Amino acid sequence: MSEIDWTDQLADREADVTVSAPEMIGRGFMTYERYEVSLRRDGEPPLLQRRDVLRASRVAAVIPIDLARDAVVLIRQFRLPAHLATGRGDMVEVVAGRVEADEAAVDAARRECIEEIGIAPDRLVELYSVLATPGFTDEQIIFFAGFVDSTVVPPRGGVADEDEDTQPFVVPIDAALAALASGEIANALLYSALQWLALNRGALQNVFNRAA
C-alpha cells in the first residue's frame, strides 16, 4: 500500500466564494463589519452565510531571547477581556502590538520591544504567522525572535499616551517552558511562542545567525 501524501489536504487554500461589500456595524479602536457570503463547494448549491468580522489587521509579536543567559523577557499586562472571561486579567505575555498601515512588520516588532520592554533587539528574525481567531477577526499575528541583552531591561514599560502599562521581567527558558504545563498562563500568543521555543531551543544560535 503506497504512502499517502497529505501535503495538499493539510494546507489552507483559496475558497470559491463571493463576498459582499462590508456593512459597517460599529467603529471604535477597531472596525466591526458585516458581510453576506456565498460559498460554493464541488458543484453543490451555494451556501449563503452572514458573517460579522472585527477588522484588526496585522500584529507583530516578539519573543525576546537572551542567548548569553539562556533567558527570555516576558511582560505582565492587564487585559480587560481576560478579566471578564476568567477573572485573571493580569496576564503574562510576549511583546506584541499592531503594525501600522505604512509600517513593515519587522519595524513594528522593533518599536514594540522599545515600548513594552524598554530595549531594542540586537537582531530580529521573522519566524511564522498565524490567524489567532479566524472565525471572528482578520487579525494576523507575525512572530519574531528578538535577540536581546536582558541585563538592561527596565522594571517598567509602556507608552503613557496610549494608557499602556507593561511590567517586563526576565525568566530562565527552562522556567518559561515549564509554565506551558502548569495551566497558569492563558495567553495564546505566549503559548505559541513558547511552543516554538521548545521545538527550536537547540537551534537558537542558528536562528540568531540568520538575522539581518
Backbone torsions as a table, in degrees:
resi	resn	phi	psi	omega
1	MET	NA	126.8	-176.6
2	SER	-75.2	150.2	179.9
3	GLU	-74.2	137.5	-178.8
4	ILE	-82.3	134.7	173.4
5	ASP	-91.7	110.1	-176.5
6	TRP	-91.8	6.0	-171.6
7	THR	-55.2	-51.1	-177.3
8	ASP	-69.7	-38.3	-177.9
9	GLN	-64.3	-31.4	-175.6
10	LEU	-95.2	6.6	-178.8
11	ALA	-101.5	138.2	168.6
12	ASP	-61.5	148.7	-179.7
13	ARG	-148.1	166.9	178.8
14	GLU	-65.6	146.9	179.0
15	ALA	-103.3	152.0	172.4
16	ASP	-86.1	91.6	-167.8
17	VAL	-144.9	147.1	171.5
18	THR	-115.9	129.2	-176.3
19	VAL	-120.5	130.9	-179.4
20	SER	-71.3	170.1	167.9
21	ALA	-65.3	149.4	-176.9
22	PRO	-72.7	145.6	169.7
23	GLU	-105.1	123.3	-179.5
24	MET	-70.0	125.0	176.1
25	ILE	-100.0	-40.2	-179.5
26	GLY	-167.1	158.5	178.4
27	ARG	-140.7	126.8	173.1
28	GLY	-138.8	-123.5	173.7
29	PHE	-63.8	-31.2	174.9
30	MET	-127.3	172.0	-179.7
31	THR	-104.2	137.6	179.0
32	TYR	-112.7	120.9	-172.6
33	GLU	-127.6	156.2	177.5
34	ARG	-119.3	139.9	-178.6
35	TYR	-130.6	147.6	167.7
36	GLU	-100.5	130.3	-171.9
37	VAL	-125.0	136.8	173.7
38	SER	-119.8	111.2	-174.4
39	LEU	-109.7	128.4	-178.1
40	ARG	-115.7	138.4	178.3
41	ARG	-140.0	122.2	168.4
42	ASP	51.7	43.6	174.8
43	GLY	76.1	3.2	178.3
44	GLU	-77.0	161.4	175.3
45	PRO	-57.5	146.7	-178.7
46	PRO	-58.4	141.3	173.9
47	LEU	-94.4	118.1	-177.8
48	LEU	-94.3	130.4	-177.4
49	GLN	-133.6	152.2	168.3
50	ARG	-117.2	125.8	-175.3
51	ARG	-132.3	135.5	175.3
52	ASP	-102.5	137.0	-173.8
53	VAL	-132.2	130.6	170.4
54	LEU	-87.0	115.5	-176.7
55	ARG	-85.4	103.0	-173.8
56	ALA	-113.1	-13.4	176.0
57	SER	65.7	-147.0	-171.8
58	ARG	-99.8	150.8	176.8
59	VAL	-130.0	138.1	171.4
60	ALA	-100.7	126.7	178.2
61	ALA	-119.3	141.5	-175.5
62	VAL	-132.6	132.9	167.6
63	ILE	-103.5	106.4	-177.5
64	PRO	-78.6	123.2	-173.2
65	ILE	-118.0	132.0	173.3
66	ASP	-105.9	100.2	-177.3
67	LEU	-64.5	-36.9	-175.8
68	ALA	-65.7	-29.3	-175.2
69	ARG	-113.4	4.5	179.0
70	ASP	52.6	49.9	-173.4
71	ALA	-137.1	162.7	172.7
72	VAL	-126.0	156.1	176.4
73	VAL	-106.5	119.6	176.6
74	LEU	-113.3	173.0	177.8
75	ILE	-131.2	158.0	171.0
76	ARG	-115.7	132.1	-175.4
77	GLN	-150.7	141.4	178.6
78	PHE	-78.5	132.9	177.0
79	ARG	-126.4	114.9	-178.4
80	LEU	-60.5	-45.8	179.5
81	PRO	-59.0	-36.6	177.5
82	ALA	-66.6	-38.6	177.0
83	HIS	-61.7	-42.3	180.0
84	LEU	-69.0	-33.4	-176.5
85	ALA	-79.0	-43.7	-170.5
86	THR	-127.0	-11.4	-174.3
87	GLY	80.8	1.5	179.5
88	ARG	-119.6	76.4	-175.0
89	GLY	-87.0	-10.8	178.7
90	ASP	-86.7	86.0	-165.6
91	MET	-94.2	151.3	169.0
92	VAL	-91.9	133.0	-172.0
93	GLU	-143.8	169.8	163.6
94	VAL	-95.2	165.9	174.2
95	VAL	-60.2	134.9	177.8
96	ALA	-162.7	149.5	177.0
97	GLY	-173.3	166.2	-174.9
98	ARG	-70.8	143.6	173.1
99	VAL	-88.3	122.0	-179.3
100	GLU	-67.9	160.7	-174.0
101	ALA	-58.8	-35.6	-176.1
102	ASP	-104.7	23.4	-171.0
103	GLU	-119.4	141.0	171.9
104	ALA	-76.7	148.6	-177.4
105	ALA	-59.6	-38.7	-179.3
106	VAL	-66.4	-34.3	177.1
107	ASP	-68.9	-37.9	176.1
108	ALA	-65.0	-38.5	178.8
109	ALA	-61.1	-44.2	179.0
110	ARG	-64.9	-45.3	-179.6
111	ARG	-61.2	-43.4	-179.2
112	GLU	-65.0	-35.6	175.9
113	CYS	-61.5	-45.5	179.2
114	ILE	-60.8	-42.4	-177.4
115	GLU	-71.4	-40.7	-168.5
116	GLU	-97.0	-30.0	177.7
117	ILE	-120.1	2.0	171.4
118	GLY	81.1	3.3	179.2
119	ILE	-141.1	154.7	175.0
120	ALA	-95.8	140.1	176.6
121	PRO	-64.4	146.8	172.6
122	ASP	-67.4	-36.5	179.2
123	ARG	-145.3	150.4	176.0
124	LEU	-128.7	138.1	177.1
125	VAL	-128.8	124.4	175.5
126	GLU	-72.6	134.2	-174.1
127	LEU	-107.4	-59.5	-175.0
128	TYR	-167.1	172.4	176.1
129	SER	-136.6	152.4	179.7
130	VAL	-140.1	158.4	168.2
131	LEU	-102.3	110.4	-169.4
132	ALA	-68.0	-42.9	-178.2
133	THR	-140.0	71.5	-172.4
134	PRO	-68.7	-10.4	174.8
135	GLY	-80.3	-6.6	-173.3
136	PHE	-133.9	-36.5	-174.1
137	THR	-139.2	153.6	177.3
138	ASP	-88.8	13.5	-177.8
139	GLU	-59.5	120.8	176.6
140	GLN	-110.3	125.0	-176.1
141	ILE	-107.3	121.9	-179.0
142	ILE	-105.4	117.9	-175.4
143	PHE	-93.8	141.6	176.7
144	PHE	-129.0	149.4	162.2
145	ALA	-94.2	128.1	176.8
146	GLY	-116.1	127.3	-176.5
147	PHE	-99.8	123.4	-168.7
148	VAL	-134.4	166.6	168.2
149	ASP	-101.7	105.5	-173.0
150	SER	-72.1	-11.4	-178.0
151	THR	-71.7	-15.5	-177.7
152	VAL	-107.6	12.0	177.9
153	VAL	-72.2	126.4	179.3
154	PRO	-76.8	166.8	-178.1
155	PRO	-75.8	-18.3	-179.9
156	ARG	-135.1	150.9	175.8
157	GLY	-140.1	-168.6	179.1
158	GLY	107.2	158.0	-179.9
159	VAL	-106.8	117.4	-172.8
160	ALA	-60.5	-41.0	-176.2
161	ASP	-76.5	-2.7	172.9
162	GLU	-106.5	10.3	-177.3
163	ASP	54.1	37.3	-177.0
164	GLU	-103.0	135.8	179.6
165	ASP	-136.8	108.2	179.2
166	THR	-118.7	144.9	179.3
167	GLN	-118.9	97.9	179.6
168	PRO	-71.2	149.0	171.1
169	PHE	-150.9	153.1	-176.0
170	VAL	-104.7	133.4	-176.8
171	VAL	-137.6	141.8	174.9
172	PRO	-59.1	145.3	179.1
173	ILE	-57.3	-39.7	178.7
174	ASP	-56.6	-43.5	-178.8
175	ALA	-68.5	-38.8	179.4
176	ALA	-64.3	-42.4	-179.8
177	LEU	-69.5	-33.5	177.3
178	ALA	-63.7	-28.5	179.9
179	ALA	-65.9	-22.4	177.6
180	LEU	-59.6	-34.1	-177.0
181	ALA	-93.2	-5.3	-172.2
182	SER	-81.2	-24.2	-175.1
183	GLY	77.3	8.1	-176.1
184	GLU	-95.3	-8.7	177.2
185	ILE	-116.8	147.3	-175.1
186	ALA	-133.0	-2.9	-177.4
187	ASN	-73.8	123.0	-174.2
188	ALA	-65.0	-37.0	178.9
189	LEU	-64.1	-40.5	178.3
190	LEU	-64.8	-44.6	178.3
191	TYR	-57.5	-47.9	-177.7
192	SER	-61.5	-45.6	-178.5
193	ALA	-64.5	-41.6	-179.7
194	LEU	-69.6	-34.2	176.2
195	GLN	-66.3	-39.5	174.4
196	TRP	-60.8	-43.8	-179.3
197	LEU	-62.3	-40.3	179.1
198	ALA	-62.3	-39.4	-178.4
199	LEU	-74.7	-28.7	-170.3
200	ASN	-117.0	10.4	-175.0
201	ARG	-55.9	-41.0	-177.1
202	GLY	-69.2	-14.7	-177.2
203	ALA	-111.7	17.4	-175.6
204	LEU	-61.3	-36.7	179.3
205	GLN	-64.8	-37.3	176.3
206	ASN	-65.8	-39.1	177.1
207	VAL	-63.4	-43.0	178.7
208	PHE	-59.2	-41.3	-178.1
209	ASN	-69.0	-19.0	177.0
210	ARG	-78.2	-16.1	-171.5
211	ALA	-68.6	149.5	177.3
212	ALA	-80.3	NA	NA
